[in-house]
Amino acid sequence: PSAVACRLLHRMQSRLFYLYDRLLRQHPIITKAVTGGTLAFAGDLHAQIIEAWSESDSGSVKHVLSIDTRRSFAFTSLSTCWTGGVNHRWYGLLERYLPQGAGWRTVLPKVAANQLFMNPFLYMPTFYIWTGVILERSFEETIAKAQGEYWESLRGCWLILGGANVVMFTALPVRYHAVFMCAAMFCFNVLLSLISNRDALEKRKSAASREKTIE
């Protein structure tokens, strides 16, 4: 029975991969956008659950399932648009001028372009502006938040996405680049969500502590 189950599982995985690969070929932008948005939502959801457990003394299910939907929308909408609208074209552009077949001579420049140009000067500023607008922060609050968190967030980006870039540019076909980075971004989104919402978490903890003191 276990061997039959393994074969059925393998066959199902093969069919799902074939279906997803066909969608990538036929509808690359939409497929990548939906993948990016889904994984970004999952990443922020994980971050919110981690925060809720750390904030709650009892770790009650009710408290853990209290989700900030506006915050989730900010992460999900940005990743949807960025993965489908930006990364799809960006990786195509890199492949055009730095073709994968040239080996390490093009891998390292691609990683450098991503980690020293795209992420620090385009993605990170866009992240703080986008989430600031959706979360109704003032321009001054957005700038102050970005200044306080930028380098920590960027170091996390280099740590998680830098290695992923090397693997991606070395081993994967171009059509999978944006999707592969979605998976790496899942990990980064958890970290980024925790960093960018750390101030709100501290405020809630302080308020809860004051309430206990008053009681």
N, CA, C and O of each residue as an XYZ file, in Angstrom:
860
protein
N       0.825     -1.222      0.000
C       0.000      0.000      0.000
C       0.854      1.264      0.000
O       0.513      2.242     -0.665
N       1.966      1.249      0.744
C       2.805      2.442      0.794
C       3.454      2.721     -0.557
O       3.613      3.876     -0.952
N       3.831      1.645     -1.268
C       4.439      1.816     -2.588
C       3.429      2.388     -3.570
O       3.769      3.243     -4.387
N       2.188      1.921     -3.494
C       1.125      2.440     -4.364
C       0.870      3.906     -4.061
O       0.706      4.712     -4.977
N       0.837      4.254     -2.786
C       0.609      5.642     -2.391
C       1.732      6.550     -2.887
O       1.490      7.673     -3.330
N       2.966      6.045     -2.806
C       4.112      6.833     -3.289
C       4.030      7.067     -4.790
O       4.318      8.161     -5.274
N       3.633      6.025     -5.524
C       3.507      6.178     -6.973
C       2.407      7.161     -7.336
O       2.564      7.980     -8.242
N       1.282      7.072     -6.616
C       0.178      8.000     -6.865
C       0.587      9.434     -6.554
O       0.258     10.362     -7.292
N       1.316      9.603     -5.441
C       1.784     10.938     -5.062
C       2.747     11.483     -6.103
O       2.670     12.651     -6.484
N       3.669     10.616     -6.566
C       4.635     11.041     -7.585
C       3.929     11.420     -8.876
O       4.291     12.405     -9.518
N       2.920     10.640     -9.260
C       2.177     10.933    -10.479
C       1.420     12.246    -10.356
O       1.357     13.030    -11.303
N       0.839     12.483     -9.167
C       0.109     13.733     -8.946
C       1.054     14.928     -9.004
O       0.728     15.959     -9.594
N       2.235     14.782     -8.383
C       3.218     15.861     -8.406
C       3.679     16.146     -9.835
O       3.854     17.304    -10.213
N       3.872     15.106    -10.615
C       4.305     15.276    -12.005
C       3.249     16.016    -12.815
O       3.571     16.891    -13.619
N       1.988     15.660    -12.599
C       0.907     16.323    -13.325
C       0.773     17.782    -12.923
O       0.549     18.654    -13.763
N       0.913     18.038    -11.617
C       0.830     19.428    -11.152
C       1.982     20.248    -11.716
O       1.788     21.388    -12.139
N       3.177     19.672    -11.724
C       4.323     20.385    -12.283
C       4.114     20.656    -13.774
O       4.410     21.746    -14.263
N       3.602     19.652    -14.487
C       3.351     19.828    -15.925
C       2.327     20.933    -16.153
O       2.497     21.766    -17.043
N       1.261     20.940    -15.348
C       0.230     21.968    -15.486
C       0.807     23.346    -15.200
O       0.550     24.301    -15.933
N       1.594     23.443    -14.124
C       2.173     24.739    -13.763
C       3.163     25.205    -14.819
O       3.200     26.388    -15.159
N       3.968     24.278    -15.342
C       4.926     24.631    -16.388
C       4.201     25.118    -17.636
O       4.659     26.056    -18.287
N       3.086     24.499    -17.975
C       2.315     24.935    -19.133
C       1.734     26.324    -18.914
O       1.712     27.145    -19.831
N       1.262     26.588    -17.697
C       0.756     27.928    -17.381
C       1.866     28.970    -17.481
O       1.641     30.085    -17.953
N       3.067     28.598    -17.031
C       4.203     29.526    -17.127
C       4.522     29.863    -18.578
O       4.875     30.999    -18.893
N       4.398     28.889    -19.447
C       4.691     29.112    -20.861
C       3.596     29.914    -21.556
O       3.878     30.789    -22.374
N       2.346     29.608    -21.223
C       1.224     30.224    -21.919
C       0.809     31.566    -21.315
O       0.422     32.484    -22.038
N       0.891     31.674    -19.996
C       0.467     32.902    -19.305
C       1.519     33.274    -18.251
O       1.235     33.228    -17.054
N       2.720     33.638    -18.686
C       3.824     33.820    -17.724
C       3.587     34.930    -16.702
O       3.861     34.745    -15.517
N       3.082     36.077    -17.146
C       2.941     37.205    -16.221
C       1.889     36.921    -15.159
O       2.127     37.142    -13.971
N       0.724     36.431    -15.583
C      -0.350     36.145    -14.625
C       0.069     35.042    -13.659
O      -0.164     35.150    -12.455
N       0.684     33.987    -14.179
C       1.097     32.871    -13.325
C       2.119     33.316    -12.291
O       2.018     32.957    -11.118
N       3.093     34.088    -12.719
C       4.113     34.573    -11.787
C       3.514     35.545    -10.768
O       3.882     35.520     -9.594
N       2.596     36.395    -11.214
C       1.972     37.359    -10.305
C       1.165     36.650     -9.222
O       1.261     36.995     -8.045
N       0.371     35.661     -9.621
C      -0.437     34.919     -8.644
C       0.458     34.145     -7.688
O       0.188     34.096     -6.488
N       1.522     33.539     -8.209
C       2.457     32.815     -7.354
C       3.110     33.753     -6.343
O       3.194     33.439     -5.156
N       3.570     34.906     -6.825
C       4.209     35.870     -5.932
C       3.275     36.372     -4.853
O       3.656     36.458     -3.685
N       2.040     36.706     -5.240
C       1.078     37.199     -4.265
C       0.717     36.152     -3.229
O       0.592     36.458     -2.044
N       0.551     34.916     -3.677
C       0.193     33.831     -2.755
C       1.278     33.587     -1.724
O       0.996     33.449     -0.533
N       2.527     33.533     -2.187
C       3.628     33.276     -1.265
C       3.896     34.471     -0.350
O       4.308     34.296      0.797
N       3.663     35.683     -0.855
C       3.823     36.861     -0.002
C       2.772     36.864      1.107
O       3.077     37.173      2.259
N       1.537     36.521      0.753
C       0.483     36.433      1.765
C       0.843     35.390      2.819
O       0.687     35.621      4.018
N       1.328     34.235      2.351
C       1.717     33.179      3.287
C       2.873     33.625      4.178
O       2.904     33.303      5.366
N       3.830     34.369      3.602
C       4.964     34.843      4.389
C       4.537     35.817      5.477
O       4.973     35.705      6.622
N       3.678     36.781      5.117
C       3.203     37.736      6.118
C       2.327     37.047      7.155
O       2.376     37.385      8.337
N       1.525     36.079      6.713
C       0.686     35.334      7.656
C       1.547     34.617      8.686
O       1.247     34.648      9.880
N       2.613     33.974      8.230
C       3.531     33.316      9.168
C       4.125     34.329     10.142
O       4.236     34.056     11.337
N       4.508     35.501      9.628
C       5.090     36.531     10.499
C       4.079     36.983     11.545
O       4.431     37.165     12.711
N       2.824     37.164     11.135
C       1.798     37.601     12.089
C       1.526     36.536     13.146
O       1.287     36.863     14.308
N       1.562     35.264     12.749
C       1.370     34.188     13.718
C       2.523     34.147     14.719
O       2.308     33.951     15.915
N       3.759     34.333     14.216
C       4.919     34.372     15.108
C       4.779     35.516     16.101
O       5.025     35.343     17.295
N       4.382     36.693     15.602
C       4.194     37.848     16.476
C       3.112     37.588     17.514
O       3.269     37.939     18.683
N       2.008     36.969     17.084
C       0.898     36.719     17.995
C       1.293     35.764     19.111
O       0.910     35.966     20.263
N       2.052     34.727     18.782
C       2.505     33.799     19.815
C       3.446     34.484     20.799
O       3.378     34.238     22.003
N       4.326     35.344     20.284
C       5.271     36.026     21.166
C       4.572     37.074     22.026
O       5.019     37.388     23.130
N       3.463     37.613     21.503
C       2.736     38.667     22.214
C       1.784     38.105     23.245
O       1.516     38.746     24.261
N       1.263     36.898     22.990
C       0.245     36.319     23.854
C       0.881     35.472     24.942
O       1.729     34.623     24.669
N       0.463     35.709     26.177
C       0.965     34.905     27.291
C       0.456     33.474     27.213
O       1.171     32.520     27.522
N      -0.791     33.351     26.795
C      -1.407     32.031     26.766
C      -1.239     31.337     25.429
O      -1.361     30.115     25.343
N      -0.952     32.126     24.356
C      -0.856     31.543     23.039
C      -2.186     31.008     22.553
O      -2.237     30.006     21.839
N      -3.269     31.680     22.941
C      -4.604     31.195     22.590
C      -4.804     31.228     21.085
O      -4.256     32.081     20.387
N      -5.603     30.277     20.595
C      -5.872     30.192     19.168
C      -6.578     31.451     18.690
O      -6.291     31.947     17.601
N      -7.495     31.969     19.490
C      -8.233     33.169     19.099
C      -7.295     34.331     18.865
O      -7.467     35.090     17.911
N      -6.303     34.478     19.728
C      -5.365     35.594     19.585
C      -4.478     35.392     18.369
O      -4.194     36.339     17.635
N      -4.038     34.145     18.155
C      -3.146     33.863     17.037
C      -3.844     34.100     15.704
O      -3.205     34.515     14.737
N      -5.141     33.843     15.643
C      -5.877     33.972     14.395
C      -6.395     35.392     14.154
O      -7.156     35.618     13.214
N      -5.996     36.337     14.981
C      -6.363     37.731     14.766
C      -5.389     38.333     13.756
O      -4.275     38.718     14.112
N      -5.816     38.411     12.488
C      -4.925     38.799     11.401
C      -5.187     40.253     10.991
O      -6.334     40.682     10.872
N      -4.108     40.990     10.779
C      -4.185     42.354     10.263
C      -4.334     42.266      8.743
O      -3.354     42.083      8.022
N      -5.569     42.398      8.272
C      -5.840     42.199      6.846
C      -5.242     43.303      5.985
O      -4.813     43.035      4.862
N      -5.202     44.523      6.475
C      -4.628     45.611      5.685
C      -3.132     45.397      5.489
O      -2.603     45.606      4.397
N      -2.472     44.990      6.529
C      -1.035     44.676      6.428
C      -0.811     43.534      5.435
O       0.100     43.601      4.611
N      -1.637     42.484      5.508
C      -1.509     41.372      4.559
C      -1.743     41.831      3.131
O      -1.058     41.393      2.207
N      -2.722     42.722      2.957
C      -3.000     43.234      1.613
C      -1.818     44.022      1.078
O      -1.508     43.944     -0.111
N      -1.152     44.782      1.945
C       0.004     45.571      1.515
C       1.106     44.656      0.971
O       1.656     44.908     -0.101
N       1.421     43.598      1.713
C       2.465     42.665      1.265
C       2.037     41.912      0.012
O       2.808     41.778     -0.939
N       0.797     41.423      0.021
C       0.331     40.595     -1.084
C       0.243     41.380     -2.380
O       0.677     40.902     -3.428
N      -0.312     42.577     -2.315
C      -0.485     43.383     -3.530
C       0.855     43.809     -4.110
O       1.030     43.810     -5.329
N       1.808     44.173     -3.245
C       3.123     44.567     -3.742
C       3.807     43.398     -4.443
O       4.333     43.555     -5.544
N       3.801     42.235     -3.814
C       4.483     41.084     -4.402
C       3.805     40.630     -5.685
O       4.477     40.193     -6.620
N       2.482     40.729     -5.740
C       1.764     40.370     -6.960
C       2.210     41.247     -8.120
O       2.550     40.750     -9.193
N       2.206     42.545     -7.897
C       2.591     43.484     -8.956
C       4.074     43.395     -9.277
O       4.460     43.457    -10.444
N       4.906     43.249     -8.259
C       6.353     43.234     -8.469
C       6.786     41.978     -9.208
O       7.596     42.045    -10.133
N       6.244     40.823     -8.798
C       6.654     39.564     -9.431
C       6.186     39.506    -10.880
O       6.956     39.148    -11.770
N       4.921     39.858    -11.117
C       4.394     39.784    -12.473
C       4.809     40.950    -13.358
O       5.076     40.773    -14.546
N       4.863     42.147    -12.772
C       5.114     43.329    -13.587
C       6.562     43.744    -13.710
O       6.946     44.356    -14.706
N       7.382     43.421    -12.707
C       8.775     43.872    -12.693
C       9.745     42.707    -12.892
O      10.554     42.720    -13.820
N       9.663     41.706    -12.021
C      10.649     40.619    -12.083
C      10.604     39.855    -13.404
O      11.641     39.456    -13.935
N       9.404     39.656    -13.927
C       9.290     38.942    -15.202
C      10.123     39.625    -16.280
O      10.864     38.965    -17.008
N      10.005     40.919    -16.379
C      10.754     41.672    -17.406
C      12.216     41.860    -17.015
O      13.099     41.841    -17.871
N      12.466     42.041    -15.728
C      13.839     42.262    -15.267
C      14.715     41.051    -15.552
O      15.824     41.202    -16.064
N      14.237     39.856    -15.231
C      15.040     38.659    -15.473
C      15.182     38.369    -16.955
O      16.201     37.834    -17.393
N      14.171     38.717    -17.724
C      14.299     38.594    -19.175
C      15.361     39.533    -19.728
O      16.107     39.175    -20.640
N      15.424     40.741    -19.169
C      16.423     41.713    -19.595
C      17.833     41.240    -19.229
O      18.759     41.358    -20.032
N      17.990     40.707    -18.021
C      19.294     40.191    -17.618
C      19.741     39.057    -18.533
O      20.911     38.977    -18.906
N      18.805     38.182    -18.892
C      19.155     37.058    -19.756
C      19.523     37.527    -21.152
O      20.353     36.913    -21.822
N      18.906     38.610    -21.587
C      19.196     39.124    -22.934
C      20.633     39.619    -23.040
O      21.315     39.352    -24.029
N      21.091     40.342    -22.020
C      22.429     40.931    -22.090
C      23.487     40.075    -21.387
O      24.679     40.226    -21.656
N      23.061     39.173    -20.483
C      23.989     38.302    -19.775
C      23.453     36.873    -19.850
O      22.942     36.356    -18.857
N      23.560     36.236    -21.004
C      22.943     34.917    -21.201
C      23.499     33.853    -20.257
O      24.688     33.828    -19.936
N      22.609     32.993    -19.834
C      22.941     31.980    -18.837
C      24.000     31.005    -19.329
O      24.777     30.491    -18.524
N      24.051     30.738    -20.622
C      24.988     29.769    -21.166
C      26.448     30.145    -21.006
O      27.325     29.302    -21.191
N      26.724     31.394    -20.666
C      28.115     31.835    -20.528
C      28.731     31.465    -19.187
O      29.908     31.742    -18.955
N      27.961     30.846    -18.302
C      28.498     30.374    -17.027
C      28.737     31.494    -16.020
O      27.998     32.477    -15.973
N      29.797     31.321    -15.206
C      30.067     32.247    -14.106
C      30.364     33.665    -14.577
O      30.203     34.616    -13.811
N      30.792     33.818    -15.818
C      31.061     35.165    -16.341
C      29.806     36.021    -16.340
O      29.896     37.247    -16.281
N      28.633     35.392    -16.405
C      27.376     36.148    -16.369
C      26.619     35.957    -15.057
O      25.803     36.802    -14.687
N      26.880     34.853    -14.346
C      26.186     34.617    -13.075
C      26.506     35.719    -12.069
O      25.603     36.312    -11.479
N      27.791     35.986    -11.878
C      28.193     36.989    -10.870
C      27.694     38.393    -11.207
O      27.220     39.082    -10.304
N      27.777     38.859    -12.468
C      27.199     40.172    -12.776
C      25.681     40.230    -12.549
O      25.151     41.264    -12.142
N      24.992     39.125    -12.811
C      23.541     39.101    -12.566
C      23.239     39.217    -11.076
O      22.351     39.967    -10.670
N      23.985     38.470    -10.268
C      23.790     38.551     -8.816
C      24.079     39.967     -8.330
O      23.341     40.513     -7.509
N      25.161     40.559     -8.844
C      25.511     41.930     -8.455
C      24.424     42.918     -8.872
O      24.084     43.821     -8.107
N      23.873     42.755    -10.080
C      22.813     43.653    -10.549
C      21.593     43.561     -9.656
O      20.945     44.567     -9.367
N      21.280     42.341     -9.217
C      20.126     42.163     -8.331
C      20.371     42.744     -6.948
O      19.559     43.509     -6.426
N      21.511     42.367     -6.359
C      21.748     42.676     -4.955
C      22.344     44.058     -4.709
O      22.225     44.594     -3.607
N      22.980     44.637     -5.716
C      23.596     45.959     -5.529
C      22.846     47.082     -6.245
O      23.125     48.260     -6.022
N      21.903     46.719     -7.097
C      21.118     47.750     -7.787
C      19.617     47.565     -7.581
O      18.962     48.425     -6.993
N      19.068     46.446     -8.061
C      17.624     46.266     -8.040
C      17.042     46.304     -6.623
O      16.106     47.058     -6.358
N      17.584     45.507     -5.730
C      17.009     45.429     -4.386
C      17.218     46.690     -3.551
O      16.252     47.191     -2.974
N      18.442     47.228     -3.462
C      18.616     48.401     -2.599
C      18.009     49.688     -3.140
O      17.551     50.527     -2.365
N      17.997     49.857     -4.473
C      17.578     51.145     -5.034
C      16.184     51.148     -5.640
O      15.618     52.215     -5.878
N      15.625     49.980     -5.890
C      14.277     49.936     -6.468
C      13.284     49.208     -5.565
O      12.248     49.764     -5.200
N      13.608     47.943     -5.201
C      12.613     47.181     -4.440
C      12.401     47.740     -3.036
O      11.259     47.968     -2.637
N      13.468     47.963     -2.283
C      13.306     48.401     -0.899
C      12.596     49.758     -0.790
O      11.682     49.886      0.024
N      12.979     50.783     -1.582
C      12.213     52.033     -1.524
C      10.746     51.841     -1.913
O       9.853     52.422     -1.297
N      10.504     51.020     -2.941
C       9.125     50.753     -3.352
C       8.349     50.084     -2.234
O       7.182     50.405     -2.005
N       8.989     49.157     -1.537
C       8.327     48.466     -0.431
C       7.840     49.459      0.622
O       6.685     49.393      1.043
N       8.702     50.372      1.048
C       8.320     51.301      2.115
C       7.286     52.317      1.636
O       6.393     52.692      2.395
N       7.396     52.761      0.400
C       6.394     53.700     -0.130
C       5.039     53.004     -0.288
O       4.008     53.536      0.123
N       5.052     51.815     -0.884
C       3.815     51.068     -1.139
C       3.078     50.740      0.165
O       1.889     51.027      0.307
N       3.804     50.135      1.113
C       3.161     49.772      2.375
C       2.773     51.007      3.175
O       1.770     50.992      3.889
N       3.561     52.082      3.062
C       3.217     53.314      3.756
C       1.892     53.888      3.272
O       1.080     54.346      4.076
N       1.674     53.866      1.969
C       0.411     54.372      1.409
C      -0.763     53.522      1.873
O      -1.777     54.059      2.319
N      -0.639     52.208      1.773
C      -1.746     51.322      2.132
C      -2.044     51.361      3.628
O      -3.203     51.285      4.036
N      -0.998     51.480      4.443
C      -1.187     51.518      5.890
C      -1.422     52.937      6.403
O      -1.477     53.171      7.611
N      -1.560     53.882      5.469
C      -1.928     55.279      5.777
C      -0.916     55.970      6.679
O      -1.279     56.718      7.586
N       0.351     55.708      6.415
C       1.390     56.471      7.097
C       1.596     57.784      6.360
O       1.379     57.868      5.151
N       2.010     58.795      7.085
C       2.362     60.053      6.438
C       3.698     59.879      5.718
O       4.426     58.916      5.961
N       4.008     60.822      4.830
C       5.279     60.754      4.111
C       6.448     60.802      5.082
O       7.437     60.091      4.909
N       6.331     61.643      6.106
C       7.404     61.758      7.093
C       7.570     60.458      7.876
O       8.692     60.038      8.160
N       6.450     59.823      8.224
C       6.513     58.551      8.946
C       7.148     57.460      8.080
O       7.928     56.641      8.569
N       6.807     57.460      6.801
C       7.373     56.468      5.884
C       8.882     56.642      5.761
O       9.626     55.663      5.805
N       9.337     57.889      5.606
C      10.771     58.157      5.497
C      11.495     57.756      6.776
O      12.556     57.135      6.721
N      10.927     58.109      7.927
C      11.555     57.773      9.199
C      11.632     56.257      9.386
O      12.634     55.733      9.873
N      10.582     55.571      9.001
C      10.562     54.108      9.132
C      11.607     53.474      8.223
O      12.331     52.569      8.638
N      11.685     53.948      6.990
C      12.671     53.416      6.049
C      14.091     53.672      6.548
O      14.946     52.790      6.469
N      14.342     54.862      7.053
C      15.676     55.174      7.560
C      16.054     54.289      8.745
O      17.212     53.899      8.891
N      15.071     53.974      9.591
C      15.357     53.164     10.771
C      15.543     51.685     10.483
O      16.221     50.984     11.235
N      14.941     51.202      9.393
C      14.950     49.760      9.141
C      15.708     49.350      7.886
O      15.942     48.163      7.661
N      16.091     50.323      7.070
C      16.600     50.016      5.733
C      17.776     49.055      5.741
O      17.752     48.041      5.043
N      18.803     49.360      6.523
C      20.017     48.551      6.472
C      19.797     47.161      7.034
O      20.361     46.190      6.529
N      18.992     47.054      8.063
C      18.689     45.731      8.618
C      17.919     44.886      7.602
O      18.198     43.700      7.425
N      16.943     45.517      6.937
C      16.171     44.809      5.917
C      17.053     44.419      4.735
O      16.933     43.317      4.199
N      17.939     45.329      4.334
C      18.809     45.047      3.192
C      19.792     43.929      3.505
O      20.078     43.099      2.641
N      20.309     43.895      4.722
C      21.211     42.793      5.111
C      20.471     41.455      5.063
O      21.025     40.444      4.633
N      19.223     41.463      5.505
C      18.415     40.249      5.404
C      18.187     39.843      3.962
O      18.186     38.658      3.628
N      17.992     40.843      3.108
C      17.820     40.587      1.680
C      19.071     39.949      1.091
O      18.977     38.951      0.376
N      20.220     40.503      1.379
C      21.481     39.947      0.869
C      21.708     38.531      1.389
O      22.168     37.660      0.650
N      21.385     38.303      2.666
C      21.623     37.001      3.276
C      20.746     35.922      2.639
O      21.232     34.842      2.301
N      19.457     36.216      2.477
C      18.514     35.201      1.987
C      18.498     35.126      0.469
O      18.562     34.038     -0.103
N      18.412     36.279     -0.186
C      18.222     36.283     -1.633
C      19.528     36.185     -2.419
O      19.522     35.763     -3.575
N      20.647     36.570     -1.805
C      21.925     36.489     -2.514
C      22.270     35.064     -2.909
O      22.592     34.791     -4.066
N      22.199     34.147     -1.931
C      22.469     32.743     -2.232
C      21.461     32.158     -3.201
O      21.808     31.360     -4.072
N      20.195     32.565     -3.041
C      19.152     32.086     -3.955
C      19.432     32.545     -5.379
O      19.184     31.805     -6.330
N      19.946     33.758     -5.531
C      20.293     34.255     -6.859
C      21.361     33.409     -7.526
O      21.277     33.126     -8.721
N      22.370     33.001     -6.757
C      23.442     32.183     -7.319
C      22.885     30.866     -7.847
O      23.196     30.460     -8.967
N      22.063     30.200     -7.041
C      21.454     28.930     -7.466
C      20.584     29.144     -8.699
O      20.650     28.378     -9.660
N      19.774     30.185     -8.659
C      18.826     30.447     -9.736
C      19.542     30.724    -11.060
O      19.215     30.114    -12.078
N      20.506     31.628    -11.052
C      21.189     31.991    -12.296
C      22.104     30.882    -12.812
O      22.459     30.865    -13.991
N      22.483     29.962    -11.933
C      23.362     28.882    -12.345
C      22.593     27.691    -12.909
O      23.003     27.108    -13.913
N      21.481     27.327    -12.272
C      20.874     26.027    -12.546
C      19.487     26.047    -13.177
O      19.059     25.026    -13.714
N      18.770     27.163    -13.135
C      17.372     27.145    -13.558
C      17.151     27.857    -14.886
O      17.794     28.868    -15.168
N      16.236     27.327    -15.705
C      15.846     28.035    -16.928
C      15.228     29.396    -16.597
O      14.689     29.589    -15.507
N      15.307     30.325    -17.529
C      14.887     31.705    -17.278
C      13.421     31.789    -16.881
O      13.058     32.615    -16.044
N      12.568     30.944    -17.468
C      11.132     31.064    -17.184
C      10.807     30.749    -15.729
O       9.741     31.116    -15.235
N      11.740     30.056    -15.031
C      11.504     29.737    -13.623
C      12.123     30.753    -12.664
O      11.946     30.633    -11.451
N      12.831     31.731    -13.172
C      13.551     32.644    -12.285
C      12.628     33.403    -11.345
O      12.837     33.406    -10.132
N      11.605     34.047    -11.904
C      10.700     34.836    -11.062
C       9.974     33.957    -10.061
O       9.757     34.361     -8.919
N       9.597     32.751    -10.483
C       8.889     31.832     -9.591
C       9.813     31.342     -8.481
O       9.408     31.271     -7.321
N      11.055     31.004     -8.835
C      12.014     30.560     -7.830
C      12.249     31.650     -6.800
O      12.339     31.374     -5.604
N      12.348     32.886     -7.265
C      12.561     33.982     -6.330
C      11.346     34.214     -5.449
O      11.476     34.727     -4.338
N      10.154     33.837     -5.936
C       8.966     33.902     -5.084
C       9.140     33.008     -3.867
O       8.802     33.392     -2.747
N       9.674     31.800     -4.099
C       9.898     30.874     -2.991
C      10.934     31.436     -2.014
O      10.754     31.354     -0.799
N      12.018     32.006     -2.549
C      13.019     32.629     -1.674
C      12.428     33.847     -0.963
O      12.733     34.113      0.200
N      11.574     34.582     -1.685
C      10.946     35.761     -1.095
C       9.987     35.401      0.023
O       9.719     36.221      0.901
N       9.461     34.171      0.000
C       8.620     33.736      1.118
C       9.388     33.867      2.425
O       8.882     34.419      3.402
N      10.622     33.351      2.433
C      11.463     33.449      3.632
C      11.785     34.906      3.944
O      11.725     35.332      5.097
N      12.128     35.667      2.902
C      12.482     37.064      3.128
C      11.272     37.866      3.592
O      11.408     38.761      4.426
N      10.087     37.557      3.062
C       8.882     38.291      3.468
C       8.555     38.067      4.936
O       8.077     38.974      5.617
N       8.813     36.849      5.426
C       8.618     36.612      6.857
C       9.519     37.545      7.657
O       9.070     38.209      8.591
N      10.811     37.588      7.276
C      11.765     38.452      7.964
C      11.398     39.923      7.808
O      11.401     40.673      8.784
N      11.082     40.334      6.586
C      10.772     41.740      6.320
C       9.503     42.170      7.052
O       9.426     43.283      7.571
N       8.523     41.291      7.088
C       7.287     41.600      7.799
C       7.539     41.776      9.289
O       6.985     42.679      9.917
N       8.379     40.909      9.853
C       8.708     41.027     11.274
C       9.460     42.321     11.566
O       9.199     42.985     12.569
N      10.405     42.678     10.676
C      11.184     43.903     10.883
C      10.302     45.131     10.733
O      10.331     46.022     11.582
N       9.511     45.189      9.654
C       8.764     46.403      9.348
C       7.579     46.622     10.287
O       7.050     47.730     10.366
N       7.159     45.578     10.996
C       6.031     45.727     11.920
C       6.455     45.563     13.377
O       5.620     45.387     14.264
N       7.764     45.622     13.608
C       8.275     45.470     14.962
C       7.826     46.620     15.861
O       7.543     46.417     17.042
N       7.761     47.829     15.298
C       7.346     48.977     16.104
C       5.901     48.846     16.556
O       5.572     49.183     17.693
N       5.030     48.354     15.666
C       3.624     48.165     16.032
C       3.489     47.098     17.113
O       2.677     47.228     18.029
N       4.299     46.035     16.997
C       4.263     44.985     18.005
C       4.692     45.520     19.365
O       4.078     45.193     20.381
N       5.741     46.340     19.393
C       6.211     46.902     20.657
C       5.159     47.816     21.278
O       4.995     47.844     22.498
N       4.441     48.570     20.428
C       3.374     49.432     20.947
C       2.265     48.615     21.582
O       1.748     48.976     22.639
N       1.892     47.499     20.931
C       0.831     46.658     21.477
C       1.267     46.021     22.792
O       0.476     45.921     23.730
N       2.527     45.592     22.860
C       3.030     44.994     24.095
C       3.055     46.021     25.225
O       2.729     45.705     26.369
N       3.447     47.258     24.894
C       3.488     48.311     25.919
C       2.095     48.623     26.428
O       1.875     48.794     27.627
N       1.141     48.696     25.474
C      -0.244     48.978     25.862
C      -0.796     47.862     26.735
O      -1.485     48.129     27.720
N      -0.501     46.623     26.386
C      -0.971     45.489     27.178
C      -0.348     45.500     28.564
O      -1.007     45.176     29.552
N       0.938     45.876     28.634
C       1.617     45.936     29.919
C       1.013     47.014     30.804
O       0.861     46.814     32.010
N       0.663     48.165     30.213
C       0.042     49.243     30.986
C      -1.319     48.816     31.514
O      -1.678     49.119     32.652
N      -2.074     48.107     30.675
C      -3.390     47.642     31.095
C      -3.281     46.688     32.280
O      -4.085     46.758     33.209
N      -2.284     45.790     32.252
C      -2.092     44.858     33.364
C      -1.696     45.604     34.638
O      -2.110     45.248     35.742
N      -0.869     46.669     34.452
C      -0.447     47.465     35.609
C      -1.628     48.159     36.264
O      -1.733     48.208     37.490
N      -2.519     48.695     35.433
C      -3.709     49.382     35.938
C      -4.619     48.415     36.667
O      -5.187     48.749     37.707
N      -4.759     47.198     36.114
C      -5.600     46.184     36.765
C      -5.015     45.785     38.110
O      -5.584     44.943     38.806
